[in-house]
């Protein structure tokens, strides 16, 4: 495995060098042509604007690429060039060209309120303005992911207000607690297709392509009507990018080091400070009718704890062909391939000198691969109806050298047909059919096969140019091993009313459900002294979520943005939680320590209420461009089946959280500061803090929580210098104040780290 990995890294470096040389050569060749070229940017923030419509003489034209660049090849003579972009004032420029002229036109567009006009697709499976959607939605842009040097998508998403990821488990507004590697209430998509692993229904976060991102959309609230099981709590849709007008190549190299923690006894075993490093690469270009993107990623992280490391190599490609001979027809293929060698951290030795040292009985080095390939077809017929077919084959394999009984593999096959019609009166109608089949081979939870079929429809209509209405319906059927069948129907509805020019009021209601994963029902294993027991009788969980919200746009002198306020109410029936307890077999008269552990259980009913306040904006302080976002979330997650009202909060949740980021540009320098705050985790499994069991499983945990019973504020700082428009050097400091803080029990988070990043963007 190591030899394959080393060879792959060398190949990645070689390919990167060749493509860079090729890109430089082709860029030089372009410079010999006669054309109008330039960059389109925001007049206030100076940020480049991708996707600007550029028309020549009110007829044909192009769009600016992902970096705001454009190039026009024109005949000699007088031309009028029009630059238009949603949320900006249209600008027209006249230019007189002679033969073999080369004219540079850098355009600055004035914003009306660009953040309100941002386009999203996840809310209704078609493009809408973010201000028109009927649910809460957050958007993350690739620039932010690059600025904070996020090695995986998980590390980037932890900055999103209202979203927490604990040991790989995504939770939106407290919808999920702690469930180690089994099940997800948040549906994760890549380019609108689900990427949850068959059997475990978990997200492989390091498999997601952070090196090629167009936009990440986080949909909050039950979304099963459009996306089915596992969308009970929300949706994360990762949309990858296509090439711009000109070829583009981006290479990011980084290396970093962990600092000593404040408590010296935590790292007493370090010989040297642990290191990490990586490289991200993307190259994109157009070949007449063909769009092609290739990317790669490699990383190595020694880890700041014993036997907790991560090594991986990943390659991906995106291909699209739009043949001119068949009008309205396009097809393509996306693929992603990863090799990895990792070891997770599960149990500490104790809360003092052993907090960064892993219990040897829980060390499980894992070698594995992930692979997906996604063929698709889209066709617009003569009546402008859109027909789409998407498919995905997803293969996951994990090999445990020291414990082969835990080896597992899975394969899933997914297909979806979608029909979309836009009527003249503004009605948008979508219907879809979905089919999925999966197999698992695992000693942990046995060999199984599952199938799923579904049909859905959604209507979106705008009344009187101010009131937007949405109504969706989905029927779904699930089968496991041909012995367990279940079907059901869920609905969603929403309204959005534009009360004033930049004031939007919304309300929504959505039902959701989740069919339990194979791992939750059948896993039987142990991690050190912690046992995990199967529960074949586990039932599906259902629920609904509702919210009312207000989105208020603003433009104040040189500032533009919006404030969003939302109140939410979510209820669950037969909620599934990972419960620690005593589970003796029916044949046992006297329980033993071997009967103690975790088991997935239907705990009953739960209710989560709360509110969220957020702000996003961009503008100038004097002449300095500034971008910021901030969000505060309060929630009251109540276990309605609890025996006592004094401690009825759902386990592994935070009542209060706050997240923000501010970015400032000063000439060629830029500076950023991120803040993450989470209040104290009030409730965990009671057994972890009991005098006998707690000492056996998590020594020192009760005392540690008593001494650290307040929330923590974590600050990250970054600074960069742009040598040229194409090259940038950055230093990123994570956990600036070197705070010691814990995620789930026994999992102390990283101490301060320093990262040096070099970015080349051609």
C-alpha positions in Angstrom: 0.0 0.0 0.0 2.8 2.4 1.0 4.6 1.8 -2.3 1.5 2.5 -4.3 0.9 5.6 -2.3 4.5 6.9 -2.8 4.3 6.2 -6.5 1.0 8.0 -6.8 2.5 11.1 -5.1 5.4 11.1 -7.4 3.1 10.8 -10.4 1.0 13.6 -9.1 4.1 15.9 -8.9 5.2 14.9 -12.4 1.7 15.5 -13.9 1.4 18.8 -12.1 4.7 20.0 -13.6 3.8 19.0 -17.1 0.4 20.7 -17.0 1.9 23.9 -15.6 4.4 24.0 -18.4 1.6 23.3 -20.9 -0.6 26.0 -19.4 2.2 28.6 -19.5 2.9 27.7 -23.2 -0.7 28.0 -24.3 -1.2 31.2 -22.4 1.8 32.6 -24.3 0.2 31.4 -27.6 -3.0 33.2 -26.8 -1.2 36.5 -26.3 -0.4 36.6 -30.1 -4.1 36.8 -31.1 -6.1 40.0 -31.6 -8.9 40.3 -29.1 -10.6 42.2 -26.3 -9.8 40.8 -22.9 -9.9 41.7 -19.2 -11.3 41.0 -15.8 -14.8 41.8 -14.4 -14.8 42.7 -10.7 -16.9 44.3 -8.0 -16.5 48.1 -7.9 -16.4 48.2 -4.1 -14.7 44.9 -2.9 -12.5 44.6 -6.1 -13.3 40.8 -6.0 -13.5 39.1 -9.4 -17.0 38.1 -10.6 -17.4 34.7 -12.3 -20.3 34.0 -14.7 -20.8 37.6 -15.9 -22.8 37.7 -19.2 -20.8 39.5 -21.8 -22.8 40.3 -25.0 -21.3 41.8 -28.2 -23.6 44.1 -30.3 -26.7 42.8 -28.3 -26.3 39.3 -29.8 -24.0 36.4 -29.1 -21.4 36.5 -26.3 -19.7 34.6 -23.5 -19.5 34.5 -19.7 -16.5 35.4 -17.5 -14.7 32.4 -16.1 -14.4 31.4 -12.4 -11.9 34.1 -11.8 -13.7 36.9 -13.6 -11.5 36.7 -16.7 -12.8 36.9 -20.3 -11.6 37.0 -23.8 -13.4 38.1 -27.0 -12.2 37.5 -30.6 -13.9 40.2 -32.8 -13.7 41.5 -36.3 -12.4 45.0 -37.0 -14.9 47.8 -36.5 -17.0 49.4 -33.9 -18.6 47.1 -31.3 -20.8 47.6 -28.2 -20.0 45.2 -25.4 -22.6 44.8 -22.6 -21.7 43.4 -19.2 -24.6 42.2 -17.1 -24.7 40.2 -13.9 -27.5 39.4 -11.5 -27.5 41.9 -8.6 -25.3 44.5 -10.5 -26.0 47.4 -12.7 -25.6 46.6 -16.4 -22.6 48.4 -18.1 -22.1 49.1 -21.8 -18.8 49.9 -23.4 -18.1 50.9 -27.1 -14.7 49.9 -28.6 -13.3 50.5 -32.0 -11.0 47.8 -33.2 -8.4 47.8 -36.0 -6.9 44.7 -37.6 -4.8 42.7 -35.2 -5.7 45.0 -32.3 -5.3 43.8 -28.7 -7.4 45.8 -26.2 -7.6 45.3 -22.4 -10.9 46.2 -20.8 -11.1 45.7 -17.0 -14.6 46.3 -15.9 -15.9 47.3 -12.5 -19.6 46.6 -11.9 -21.6 48.4 -9.2 -23.6 46.1 -6.8 -27.2 46.6 -6.1 -27.2 43.8 -3.4 -25.3 40.9 -4.9 -25.6 38.6 -1.9 -29.4 38.6 -2.2 -29.2 37.6 -5.9 -26.8 34.7 -5.4 -28.0 31.7 -7.4 -28.7 28.4 -5.6 -30.1 25.1 -6.8 -30.5 22.8 -3.8 -33.8 24.3 -2.5 -35.8 23.2 -5.6 -33.4 21.3 -7.8 -33.4 24.3 -10.2 -31.6 27.7 -10.2 -33.2 30.3 -7.9 -32.1 33.5 -6.3 -31.2 32.9 -2.6 -33.7 35.6 -1.6 -36.6 33.8 -3.2 -36.2 30.4 -1.6 -38.6 29.4 1.1 -36.1 27.7 3.5 -32.9 28.7 5.3 -29.8 28.1 3.1 -26.1 28.9 3.6 -23.6 29.2 0.8 -19.9 28.7 1.0 -17.6 29.8 -1.8 -14.3 28.2 -2.9 -12.3 31.3 -2.0 -13.1 30.8 1.7 -12.1 27.1 1.5 -8.8 28.1 -0.1 -8.1 30.9 2.3 -8.4 28.8 5.4 -6.5 25.9 3.8 -9.2 23.3 4.6 -7.6 19.9 3.9 -11.0 18.2 3.9 -14.6 19.4 3.4 -15.4 18.5 7.0 -12.9 21.1 8.3 -14.4 23.8 6.1 -18.0 23.1 7.0 -17.3 23.5 10.7 -17.3 27.2 10.1 -20.9 27.3 8.8 -23.3 28.8 11.4 -25.8 26.2 12.7 -23.8 23.2 11.4 -21.5 21.0 13.6 -19.6 17.9 12.6 -18.6 15.6 15.5 -16.5 12.6 14.6 -17.8 12.7 11.0 -21.5 13.1 12.1 -23.1 16.2 10.6 -25.7 18.0 12.7 -27.8 20.9 11.5 -29.4 22.9 14.3 -28.9 20.0 16.8 -30.6 17.4 14.6 -28.0 14.8 15.4 -25.9 13.7 18.4 -23.1 11.2 18.4 -23.2 8.1 16.3 -19.7 6.8 15.5 -19.6 5.9 11.8 -23.2 4.7 11.5 -26.0 6.7 9.8 -26.5 10.3 8.9 -29.5 12.6 9.2 -27.9 15.0 6.7 -27.9 14.1 3.1 -24.5 14.9 1.5 -24.4 15.3 -2.3 -21.8 15.9 -4.9 -23.3 17.6 -8.0 -26.8 16.7 -6.8 -26.1 13.0 -6.3 -25.9 11.2 -2.9 -22.4 10.3 -1.6 -23.3 8.3 1.5 -21.5 5.0 1.8 -23.7 1.9 1.4 -24.2 0.0 4.6 -23.0 2.6 7.1 -24.7 5.6 5.3 -21.9 7.8 6.6 -19.9 10.5 4.8 -16.3 9.9 3.8 -15.3 13.6 4.3 -11.7 13.2 3.0 -13.1 11.8 -0.3 -14.9 15.0 -1.2 -12.9 17.1 -3.8 -12.0 20.4 -2.0 -9.7 21.2 -4.8 -12.5 21.8 -7.4 -15.4 23.6 -5.8 -17.9 25.9 -7.5 -20.2 26.4 -4.5 -21.3 24.5 -1.4 -25.0 24.9 -0.4 -26.3 23.9 3.0 -30.0 23.5 3.2 -31.4 23.6 6.8 -34.5 21.6 7.8 -36.2 18.4 6.6 -35.7 17.9 2.9 -36.9 14.3 2.3 -39.5 15.4 -0.1 -36.8 16.1 -2.7 -33.9 14.0 -1.5 -35.3 11.0 0.4 -34.1 9.1 3.4 -31.1 10.7 5.3 -32.3 14.2 4.4 -34.3 14.3 7.7 -32.2 17.1 9.1 -31.0 18.9 5.9 -28.8 18.7 2.9 -25.2 19.6 2.0 -24.8 19.9 -1.8 -21.2 20.2 -3.1 -21.2 21.6 -6.6 -18.0 21.2 -8.5 -16.8 23.7 -11.2 -16.6 23.6 -15.0 -13.9 25.4 -17.0 -14.1 29.1 -17.7 -13.4 30.8 -21.1 -9.6 30.5 -20.7 -7.7 27.5 -19.5 -7.0 27.6 -15.8 -4.5 25.9 -13.5 -4.4 26.1 -9.7 -1.8 24.5 -7.5 -1.8 24.9 -3.7 1.2 23.6 -1.7 1.2 23.7 2.1 3.1 22.4 5.1 2.5 22.9 8.8 3.4 22.0 12.3 1.5 21.5 15.6 2.6 23.6 18.6 3.1 22.3 22.1 -0.2 22.4 24.0 -0.5 24.6 27.1 -0.3 21.5 29.4 3.1 20.0 28.8 2.0 16.6 30.2 -0.3 16.2 27.1 2.7 16.0 24.6 5.4 14.6 26.9 5.8 11.7 24.4 6.6 13.9 21.4 10.1 13.5 20.1 9.5 16.4 17.7 6.5 18.5 16.9 4.2 16.6 14.5 4.1 17.8 10.9 1.5 17.8 8.1 1.7 18.7 4.4 -0.3 18.4 1.2 -0.8 19.6 -2.3 -4.0 20.4 -4.3 -4.1 20.7 -8.0 -6.7 21.6 -10.6 -6.5 22.2 -14.3 -9.5 23.1 -16.5 -10.0 24.0 -20.2 -12.4 24.0 -23.1 -11.7 22.1 -26.3 -14.4 23.5 -28.7 -17.5 21.5 -27.7 -15.7 19.8 -24.7 -15.2 20.9 -21.1 -12.6 19.1 -19.1 -11.4 19.5 -15.5 -8.8 17.3 -13.8 -7.8 17.5 -10.2 -5.6 15.8 -7.6 -4.9 15.9 -3.9 -2.3 14.4 -1.7 -1.9 14.9 2.1 0.1 13.5 5.0 -0.7 14.3 8.6 1.4 12.7 11.4 -1.3 13.7 13.9 -0.9 15.3 17.3 -2.0 12.1 19.2 -0.5 8.6 19.3 -1.6 6.3 16.4 -3.7 9.0 14.9 -2.5 9.7 11.4 -3.9 10.3 7.9 -2.3 9.7 4.5 -4.1 9.9 1.2 -3.9 10.4 -2.6 -7.0 11.3 -4.7 -7.6 12.0 -8.4 -10.7 13.3 -10.0 -12.0 14.4 -13.4 -15.0 16.1 -14.9 -15.9 15.8 -18.6 -18.8 17.4 -20.6 -19.6 17.3 -24.3 -22.2 19.6 -26.0 -22.3 18.5 -29.6 -23.4 21.2 -31.9 -25.1 18.8 -34.3 -27.7 17.8 -31.6 -29.2 21.0 -30.3 -29.9 21.1 -26.6 -28.1 17.8 -25.9 -25.1 17.3 -23.6 -23.6 14.4 -21.8 -20.7 13.9 -19.4 -18.8 11.8 -16.9 -17.5 12.7 -13.4 -15.2 10.5 -11.5 -13.2 10.5 -8.2 -10.6 7.9 -7.0 -8.9 7.8 -3.6 -6.4 5.6 -1.8 -5.9 6.2 2.0 -4.1 4.9 5.0 -5.5 6.2 8.3 -5.9 5.5 12.0 -8.7 7.2 14.0 -8.6 8.2 17.6 -11.3 6.8 19.9 -10.4 6.4 23.6 -7.8 8.3 25.6 -5.7 6.5 28.3 -6.7 9.2 30.9 -7.5 12.9 31.2 -4.0 13.9 32.3 -0.7 12.7 30.8 -2.6 10.1 28.6 -5.1 12.5 27.0 -3.2 12.5 23.7 -2.3 8.8 24.0 -4.7 6.3 22.5 -5.8 3.2 24.3 -3.8 0.5 22.4 -6.9 -1.8 22.3 -8.7 0.8 20.1 -6.0 1.4 17.6 -7.3 0.3 14.2 -5.0 1.4 11.2 -7.1 1.2 8.0 -6.1 1.0 4.4 -8.8 1.5 1.8 -10.0 3.0 -1.4 -13.1 4.9 -2.6 -14.2 5.3 -6.2 -17.2 6.8 -7.9 -18.0 7.2 -11.6 -21.1 9.3 -12.6 -22.3 9.2 -16.3 -25.1 11.7 -17.1 -27.2 13.0 -20.0 -29.2 16.2 -20.3 -31.5 17.2 -23.2 -33.7 20.2 -23.9 -36.5 19.2 -26.3 -38.1 21.5 -28.9 -40.6 22.7 -26.3 -37.8 23.7 -24.0 -38.5 20.9 -21.5 -35.5 19.6 -19.7 -34.8 15.9 -19.5 -32.0 14.7 -17.3 -30.6 11.3 -16.4 -27.9 11.0 -13.6 -26.2 7.9 -12.4 -23.5 6.9 -9.9 -21.5 3.8 -9.1 -19.8 4.1 -5.7 -17.3 1.6 -4.4 -15.8 1.7 -0.8 -13.3 -0.8 0.6 -11.7 -0.8 4.1 -9.0 -3.2 5.2 -7.8 -3.6 8.8 -4.4 -5.3 8.8 -4.3 -5.9 12.5 -8.0 -6.9 12.8 -9.2 -8.5 9.6 -12.6 -9.3 11.2 -13.4 -5.6 10.7 -12.8 -5.6 7.0 -15.7 -4.4 4.9 -16.6 -3.4 1.4 -19.7 -1.9 -0.3 -21.0 -1.0 -3.7 -24.0 1.1 -4.6 -25.7 1.8 -8.0 -27.8 4.9 -8.3 -30.0 6.3 -11.1 -32.3 9.3 -11.4 -34.5 10.6 -14.2 -35.7 14.2 -13.9 -38.2 16.1 -16.1 -38.4 19.9 -15.7 -40.9 22.2 -17.4 -41.1 26.0 -17.1 -44.4 27.4 -18.2 -44.9 30.8 -19.7 -46.8 32.0 -16.6 -43.8 31.4 -14.4 -44.7 28.0 -13.0 -41.8 25.5 -12.7 -42.7 21.8 -12.5 -40.2 19.0 -11.7 -40.9 15.3 -11.5 -38.4 12.6 -10.9 -37.9 8.9 -10.6 -35.1 7.3 -8.5 -33.7 3.8 -8.2 -30.9 2.5 -6.0 -29.3 -0.9 -5.3 -26.5 -1.6 -2.9 -24.5 -4.5 -1.5 -22.3 -4.9 1.6 -19.7 -7.5 2.6 -18.6 -7.2 6.2 -17.9 -9.3 9.3 -18.9 -6.4 11.4 -22.5 -6.3 10.3 -22.8 -9.2 7.8 -23.5 -9.4 4.1 -26.6 -7.6 3.0 -28.3 -6.0 0.0 -30.7 -3.2 -0.1 -32.9 -1.4 -2.7 -34.8 1.8 -3.0 -37.2 3.3 -5.5 -38.9 6.7 -5.3 -40.9 9.2 -7.2 -41.1 12.9 -6.4 -42.6 16.1 -7.8 -42.4 19.8 -6.9 -44.2 22.9 -8.1 -42.8 26.4 -7.7 -44.8 29.4 -8.7 -44.5 33.2 -8.3 -47.8 35.1 -7.7 -48.0 38.8 -8.5 -44.2 39.0 -8.9 -43.9 39.1 -5.0 -45.2 35.9 -3.6 -43.3 32.6 -4.3 -44.9 29.3 -3.4 -43.4 25.8 -3.3 -45.1 22.4 -2.9 -43.4 19.1 -3.0 -44.4 15.4 -2.6 -42.3 12.2 -2.5 -43.2 8.5 -2.3 -40.4 6.1 -1.4 -40.0 2.4 -1.0 -37.1 0.7 0.9 -36.2 -3.0 1.0 -33.5 -4.8 3.0 -32.5 -8.4 2.2 -36.0 -8.8 0.6 -37.3 -9.4 4.1 -37.8 -5.9 5.4 -40.0 -3.6 3.3 -41.2 -0.1 4.1 -42.9 2.6 2.1 -44.2 6.1 2.8 -45.0 9.5 1.6 -43.7 12.9 2.7 -44.6 16.5 1.7 -43.1 19.9 2.0 -44.5 23.4 1.4 -43.2 26.9 1.6 -44.0 30.6 1.0 -41.7 33.6 0.4 -43.1 37.1 0.2 -41.2 40.1 -0.9 -42.6 42.8 1.4 -40.3 45.5 0.1 -37.4 46.0 -2.3 -34.9 44.1 -0.2 -37.2 42.5 2.4 -38.2 38.9 2.1 -40.4 37.0 4.6 -40.6 33.2 4.4 -42.3 30.3 6.1 -41.9 26.5 5.4 -42.9 23.1 6.6 -41.3 19.8 5.6 -41.6 16.2 6.6 -38.7 13.9 6.8 -37.8 10.3 7.6 -34.7 8.0 7.8 -34.5 4.3 7.2 -31.9 2.9 9.6 -28.6 1.9 8.2 -27.3 -1.7 8.0 -24.5 -0.7 10.4 -27.0 0.6 13.0 -29.1 -2.5 12.9 -26.4 -5.3 12.7 -23.0 -4.1 13.9 -21.4 -6.3 16.5 -17.9 -5.4 17.5 -15.8 -3.7 20.2 -13.4 -0.8 20.5 -11.2 -1.6 23.5 -13.5 -1.9 26.5 -16.4 -0.5 24.6 -18.8 -3.0 23.0 -21.2 -2.2 20.2 -24.3 -4.4 20.0 -26.7 -5.0 17.1 -30.4 -4.1 17.1 -32.2 -5.8 14.3 -35.6 -4.5 15.5 -34.6 -0.9 15.0 -37.4 1.1 13.3 -37.3 4.1 10.9 -37.4 7.5 12.5 -39.7 10.2 11.1 -40.2 13.9 11.8 -41.0 17.3 10.5 -39.4 20.8 10.7 -40.9 24.2 10.3 -39.5 27.7 10.3 -40.4 31.4 9.8 -37.7 33.7 8.6 -36.9 37.3 7.5 -34.1 38.2 5.1 -33.3 41.9 4.9 -30.9 43.2 2.3 -29.1 46.5 2.8 -26.8 48.9 1.0 -25.3 51.5 3.2 -22.8 53.8 1.4 -20.0 51.3 0.5 -21.6 48.3 2.2 -23.9 45.7 0.7 -25.3 42.5 2.3 -28.2 41.0 4.2 -29.4 40.1 7.7 -31.2 36.8 8.1 -33.4 35.9 11.2 -35.1 32.5 11.5 -37.1 30.7 14.2 -37.3 26.9 13.8 -39.3 24.0 15.4 -38.4 20.4 14.7 -40.0 17.2 16.0 -38.8 13.6 15.7 -40.7 10.3 16.2 -38.9 7.1 17.0 -35.7 9.1 17.1 -32.6 6.9 16.8 -29.7 7.5 19.3 -26.5 5.7 20.1 -27.3 4.6 23.7 -24.7 3.4 26.2 -26.1 0.8 28.7 -26.4 -2.7 29.9 -27.5 -5.2 27.2 -27.3 -8.8 28.5 -28.6 -11.6 26.2 -31.9 -13.2 26.9 -30.1 -16.4 28.0 -28.0 -14.6 30.6 -29.2 -14.5 34.2 -26.3 -12.4 35.6 -25.0 -9.5 33.5 -21.2 -9.1 33.1 -18.9 -6.3 31.9 -19.1 -7.9 28.4 -22.8 -6.9 28.3 -22.0 -3.1 28.6 -21.7 -0.9 25.6 -23.4 1.1 22.8 -26.6 0.1 21.0 -28.7 2.0 18.5 -32.1 2.6 20.0 -35.4 4.3 19.2 -35.5 6.6 22.2 -39.0 7.9 21.4 -40.0 11.5 20.7 -37.8 14.6 20.6 -38.3 18.3 20.0 -35.8 21.0 19.0 -36.8 24.6 19.0 -34.6 27.7 18.6 -33.7 30.7 16.5 -30.8 31.8 14.3 -29.4 35.3 13.5 -26.9 35.8 10.7 -25.3 38.6 8.7 -23.3 38.5 5.4 -21.8 41.5 3.8 -19.1 43.1 1.7 -17.9 46.6 1.3 -15.2 49.2 2.0 -13.8 50.7 5.2 -12.3 53.8 3.7 -10.6 52.3 0.7 -10.1 48.9 2.2 -12.3 46.0 0.9 -13.9 43.9 3.7 -15.9 40.7 3.6 -17.6 39.2 6.6 -20.2 36.7 7.8 -21.4 35.9 11.3 -24.1 33.7 12.7 -25.5 32.9 16.2 -27.7 29.8 16.9 -29.7 29.1 20.0 -31.5 25.8 20.4 -33.4 23.9 23.0 -33.1 20.2 22.1 -35.5 18.3 24.4 -35.8 14.5 24.8 -39.5 14.1 25.3 -39.1 10.5 26.5 -36.8 11.5 29.4 -37.9 10.4 32.8 -36.9 13.7 34.4 -37.4 17.4 33.4 -34.2 18.4 35.1 -31.9 16.8 32.6 -34.1 16.3 29.5 -31.7 17.9 27.0 -30.7 15.6 24.1 -27.2 14.3 24.5 -24.1 15.7 22.7 -25.7 19.0 21.8 -24.7 22.7 22.3 -27.4 25.2 23.3 -25.4 28.2 22.0 -23.0 28.5 19.1 -21.5 31.4 17.2 -19.4 31.4 14.1 -17.9 34.3 12.1 -15.2 35.3 9.6 -13.8 38.6 8.5 -11.4 39.2 5.7 -9.6 42.4 4.9 -7.4 43.4 1.9 -4.7 46.1 2.2 -3.0 46.5 -1.1 -1.2 43.2 -1.8 -1.8 42.0 1.8 -4.9 40.3 3.1 -5.8 39.3 6.7 -8.5 37.1 8.1 -9.9 36.2 11.5 -12.4 33.3 12.1 -14.2 32.7 15.4 -16.0 29.5 16.6 -17.8 29.4 19.9 -19.8 26.5 21.4 -21.3 26.4 24.9 -20.7 23.5 27.3 -22.1 20.2 26.2 -24.5 19.7 29.1 -25.4 16.1 28.7 -23.6 12.9 27.6 -24.1 9.3 28.4 -24.5 9.1 32.2 -22.4 5.9 32.3 -19.3 7.7 31.2 -19.3 9.7 34.4 -20.3 6.9 36.9 -17.6 6.0 39.4 -17.1 2.4 38.2 -17.9 2.3 34.5 -16.6 5.8 33.9 -13.2 4.9 35.3 -13.1 1.8 33.2 -14.0 3.5 29.9 -13.0 7.1 30.2 -10.7 7.6 33.2 -10.8 11.1 34.5 -13.7 12.3 32.2 -16.1 13.3 35.0 -13.4 15.5 36.8 -12.3 16.9 33.5 -15.8 18.0 32.6 -16.3 19.5 36.0 -13.2 21.6 35.6 -13.9 22.6 32.0 -17.7 23.3 32.3 -17.8 26.5 30.3 -17.9 27.1 26.5 -14.8 27.8 24.5 -13.9 30.5 22.0 -11.5 29.3 19.2 -9.8 31.9 17.0 -8.0 31.3 13.7 -5.9 33.9 12.0 -4.5 34.1 8.5 -2.3 36.6 6.6 -1.2 36.5 2.9 0.8 38.4 0.4 0.2 38.4 -3.3 3.5 38.7 -5.2 1.6 38.8 -8.5 -2.1 38.3 -9.4 -1.2 34.6 -9.9 1.0 33.9 -6.9 0.3 34.2 -3.1 2.0 33.1 0.1 -0.1 32.7 3.2 0.4 31.8 6.9 -2.6 30.3 8.7 -2.7 29.9 12.5 -5.4 27.6 13.7 -6.4 27.8 17.4 -4.5 31.0 17.8 -4.8 31.2 21.6 -3.8 27.5 22.0 -7.0 26.7 23.8 -7.6 23.2 25.1 -11.1 22.1 24.3 -13.0 18.8 23.7 -15.5 17.7 21.1 -17.2 14.4 22.1 -16.0 12.8 25.4 -12.4 11.9 25.4 -11.6 13.7 22.2 -9.4 16.8 22.9 -9.1 18.9 19.7 -5.8 20.0 18.1 -3.5 22.5 19.8 -2.3 25.6 17.9 -0.9 24.9 14.5 1.0 26.9 11.9 0.5 26.4 8.2 2.5 27.9 5.3 0.6 27.9 2.0 1.8 28.8 -1.5 -0.8 29.3 -4.2 -0.2 29.4 -7.9 -3.3 30.4 -10.0 -2.7 30.7 -13.7 
